[in-house]
Amino acid sequence: MDSVLRIYTNQDIKRVAKQLERDLSRVDGVAEVIISGEVDPSIAINLDMTKLKQFGISSNTIATAVKARNVNIPGGNFKP
């Protein structure tokens, strides 16, 4: 059987998880539904302050540039 791979965004996965949470909560006998494993996408940037100083760039300049280009992109793959 061939499977189709689709890339889901974190928002897609959260939406499906919330819907499952609502649906399962309505099942008679289910006391609690807990969603876990949610990913908080982040990156770490290590700055070489010596090199930044050589180029006349401050860490605030880097932070401003990163914030200005912050975008949401698909965070991974999900195979149903």
N, C-alpha and C positions, 0 to 999 in steps of 0.2 A: 504494500500500500504506500503510495506517495503521499507525503505530508506537505502542506503548504506552510511556509515560514512567513510570519508577519512580524514586523517590528512595532511594538507597542510603546507608547510614551509612558512615563511615570504617571501622568494624569489618567491615561486609559486604565492602567492597572489599579489605581486608587478608586476610580469610578466603579470598576467591576467588583473590587473588594467591598466597597460600601454597599453595593447592591446585594452582594452575597450576605453581608452582615445583616441587612434589613430582612432578606428572605429567610435566613436561618433563624433569626430572632423570633419570627412568627410561627416557627414549628413548635407544636405542642410538646412540652417536655424539655425544650432547650432553655437552660437557665441563663446562659451568658455566651456571647460570641466575642472573641478577642482577635483583632487583626494585629499581626506583628510582622516584622521584617521589612517595614517601610524604609526605603532608602532616602536619605537626605543628601542629594547630590552636592558635592563640594570638591574643591581642588585645594592643594597646598602649593604656595609659591615661595621658594627659598631665594632670597635676594642676596647677592654679593655686594655688600655696601661699599667695598673698595672700588669695584668696577662702576657702580652707579655714580659714585663721587667723581671718578675719572671722566664720565660722560656728562656730568652736571645734571644728573637726574635724581630726584628725591623719591623716597618710598611712597610719599603721598601722591606723586605723579603716577607711579605704577598703580596704586590703589584706584585712583580716579579713572585711569585708562581701562582697567579691568571692569570696574563698575559700569562704565559707559558702553562696554561691549558685552555685557551679561545677556545671554540668550538661553532659552529653553530648547533643548534638543532631545531626541529620543535617548533614553537611558539604558537601553538594553533590548534583549530579545525575550519573548514569551512564547512558548509552544503550548497550545492548549491540548 
